[in-house]
């Protein structure tokens, strides 16, 4: 892993350059038809069965990498597929938050549905809930 002091430094540098960071403790992210970073999506058989080779219209953000692979499966079986998916990881100092990614998805006209997979005991979920309540998030 990366020591916390270096993580905070990395986040500060990314923020100063207006760069959104994924991780550091994450399996990565996927944008079907474009790129895959890290181990997200799993092996080639899972990528094929989850149709992660072509974009859909559902974007998700998850803390858990393992659960993001399950989300790929569920989304591919119940919708037209994944547009983009990111697992932000469980770091004490994450490079990006649920809200960062959800607001990117909110601004993207190709995203028709936004999905958040939170965890018990998390507090970021409340920020998202308030944004939905205040109609900042509408998808």
Backbone torsions as a table, in degrees:
resi	resn	phi	psi	omega
1	UNK	NA	179.8	-179.8
2	UNK	-107.7	130.1	178.1
3	UNK	-58.8	146.4	-175.5
4	UNK	-57.3	-38.6	-179.1
5	UNK	-65.0	-35.8	177.0
6	UNK	-72.7	-34.6	176.8
7	UNK	-61.6	-47.1	179.9
8	UNK	-62.1	-38.7	177.6
9	UNK	-64.3	-43.8	179.3
10	UNK	-61.8	-42.3	178.6
11	UNK	-64.3	-42.6	179.6
12	UNK	-61.2	-43.8	178.8
13	UNK	-65.6	-42.0	178.7
14	UNK	-62.4	-45.0	178.9
15	UNK	-60.5	-41.0	-178.8
16	UNK	-66.4	-21.1	-179.9
17	UNK	-105.2	7.4	-179.6
18	UNK	57.8	42.9	179.6
19	UNK	-110.8	133.8	177.4
20	UNK	-91.4	125.3	-176.0
21	UNK	-99.4	138.6	173.2
22	UNK	-107.5	126.3	177.4
23	UNK	105.4	-152.5	15.6
24	UNK	-80.6	-24.6	-178.2
25	UNK	-94.4	86.1	-176.0
26	UNK	-149.3	159.4	172.2
27	UNK	-85.0	-10.3	174.2
28	UNK	113.5	-148.0	-178.0
29	UNK	-151.6	168.3	-179.2
30	UNK	-144.8	141.3	172.0
31	UNK	-130.7	94.7	-174.4
32	UNK	-50.9	135.6	-178.1
33	UNK	84.6	-7.7	-177.5
34	UNK	-122.5	-64.0	-176.1
35	UNK	-158.5	163.3	173.5
36	UNK	-138.5	128.2	179.2
37	UNK	-121.0	131.0	-176.4
38	UNK	81.6	-159.1	-176.9
39	UNK	-95.3	7.7	-178.6
40	UNK	-61.1	148.3	-178.2
41	UNK	90.6	-21.0	177.0
42	UNK	78.7	-156.1	-177.8
43	UNK	-76.8	169.9	-176.3
44	UNK	-57.5	-35.0	179.8
45	UNK	-65.3	-36.7	177.2
46	UNK	-72.4	-37.0	177.3
47	UNK	-61.5	-42.0	179.0
48	UNK	-69.8	-46.0	-177.7
49	UNK	-69.1	-27.5	177.7
50	UNK	-91.4	3.7	178.8
51	UNK	56.2	38.3	-178.4
52	UNK	-81.1	12.9	177.6
53	UNK	-95.7	-4.7	178.1
54	UNK	-141.9	142.7	-175.1
55	UNK	-75.9	146.9	171.3
56	UNK	-112.0	-145.9	-178.8
57	UNK	-129.9	12.8	-179.8
58	UNK	-107.1	125.8	177.0
59	UNK	-111.7	140.9	179.3
60	UNK	-136.3	158.1	171.9
61	UNK	-136.7	136.6	-176.7
62	UNK	-138.4	153.3	172.2
63	UNK	-81.3	-37.6	-172.9
64	UNK	-89.9	128.1	176.5
65	UNK	-69.8	-43.3	179.3
66	UNK	-62.2	-40.6	179.3
67	UNK	-71.8	-26.1	177.5
68	UNK	-66.9	-34.3	175.3
69	UNK	-64.8	-38.0	176.6
70	UNK	-67.8	-38.0	176.2
71	UNK	-60.2	-40.9	177.1
72	UNK	-55.3	-45.2	179.3
73	UNK	-63.4	-49.4	-177.5
74	UNK	-62.4	-46.4	-178.8
75	UNK	-62.9	-42.6	-178.2
76	UNK	-67.0	-26.7	-178.8
77	UNK	-88.3	-17.8	-173.9
78	UNK	-118.7	-6.9	-178.9
79	UNK	-139.4	-169.3	176.5
80	UNK	-82.0	0.7	172.3
81	UNK	121.7	177.7	-177.2
82	UNK	-85.3	129.0	172.5
83	UNK	-86.1	-46.8	176.9
84	UNK	-159.8	145.0	176.6
85	UNK	-140.4	138.0	-178.9
86	UNK	-134.3	133.5	169.7
87	UNK	-105.0	115.9	-174.0
88	UNK	-81.9	-14.1	178.8
89	UNK	85.8	170.1	-174.6
90	UNK	-107.5	29.0	-178.4
91	UNK	-65.7	152.6	173.6
92	UNK	-66.5	-35.6	177.0
93	UNK	-121.1	85.1	-178.1
94	UNK	-72.7	149.1	177.7
95	UNK	-69.1	-26.4	177.1
96	UNK	-150.7	163.7	-175.4
97	UNK	-115.3	169.9	172.5
98	UNK	-52.2	-48.9	-174.1
99	UNK	-62.1	-39.1	177.7
100	UNK	-55.1	-49.1	-176.5
101	UNK	-73.5	-40.1	-180.0
102	UNK	-61.7	-39.3	178.9
103	UNK	-69.1	-32.5	173.2
104	UNK	-62.4	-45.0	-179.6
105	UNK	-65.3	-37.6	179.4
106	UNK	-60.5	-36.7	-178.7
107	UNK	-81.1	-14.2	-175.3
108	UNK	-89.0	116.3	-178.0
109	UNK	-66.6	-17.5	178.5
110	UNK	-77.4	-16.4	179.3
111	UNK	-90.5	121.6	-179.9
112	UNK	-103.6	-23.4	-178.1
113	UNK	-141.8	133.4	178.1
114	UNK	-112.4	132.8	-179.6
115	UNK	-122.9	133.8	177.0
116	UNK	-119.9	126.3	173.6
117	UNK	-109.3	99.5	-179.9
118	UNK	-89.1	-170.8	178.4
119	UNK	-135.2	152.2	177.4
120	UNK	-59.7	132.4	178.6
121	UNK	92.0	-4.0	179.3
122	UNK	-76.7	152.7	177.9
123	UNK	-109.3	-20.9	179.6
124	UNK	-62.1	-28.2	-179.7
125	UNK	-60.9	-31.2	178.8
126	UNK	-67.2	-37.6	177.1
127	UNK	-61.7	-42.1	178.5
128	UNK	-66.7	-43.8	179.3
129	UNK	-59.9	-42.4	177.5
130	UNK	-64.4	-37.6	178.2
131	UNK	-66.7	-35.6	175.8
132	UNK	-67.6	-46.2	179.7
133	UNK	-57.9	-39.8	-179.3
134	UNK	-88.0	8.1	177.4
135	UNK	61.6	27.2	171.9
136	UNK	-75.4	-35.6	174.9
137	UNK	-107.6	125.3	-176.0
138	UNK	-120.9	-7.9	-177.4
139	UNK	-92.1	NA	NA
